[in-house]
Amino acid sequence: MQELLTAITYPVVWLICSQVLKIESGLAKLLISLAASILVYVLMTVKSSSSDKNKDNKE
């Protein structure tokens, strides 16, 4: 699930940068898209880790 969401995040953010924000620099779009994808991956990992800890505490 994490990998799929990360893979979807990259092109969506790229399109937002191109169409909505009108960023013309390819390097800027690349860096913003990669940063957003990495952030989504990290947030999903943290959420998964915290839910695993909660399950362990309940048992």
N, C-alpha and C positions, 0 to 999 in steps of 0.2 A: 504494500500500500504506500509506504514512504517513497519508494523509487518511482512509482507511477505518478504520484502527486508532484514530486520534484520534476519529473519529465514534462508534465503538463504546465507547471509554473513557468518554466523557461520561455517557451514561445508566447505564452499569454503576456508575460511582462515585456517581452521584446515588442509585441504588437502595441501594447499600451504606450511604451516609450516612443514608438514610431508614429502612431496615429493620434494619440491623445496629447502627449507631451511635446510632440514635434521635435524630438531629438534627432539630429542628422548624423551625429558622430557614431560610427559603427563601434568604436572602442567603448564609448560611454554606454551604449545599449548593451554591449556584451558584458561589461562589468556590472551594470545594474541587474541584468537578468541572472547572471551567475550568482551574485550576492543574494538575490531574492530566492533562488533555488536552494542555495546552501542554508539560508535562514529557515525555509520551510522544512528542510530535512532535519535540521537541528531541533526545531520546535517539536516536530513529530517524535523524535527520539526522546526528548525530555518528557513529553506527555506519556509516551509508552513506558518509560522507565518509572515515572511516578505512579502510574496505574499498576504496574507490576509490584511495586513496593506496598501499595495499599492492599493488594490481594494477599501478599505474604503476611501482612499484619493482621488481617481478618482471620486467617487460618491459625 
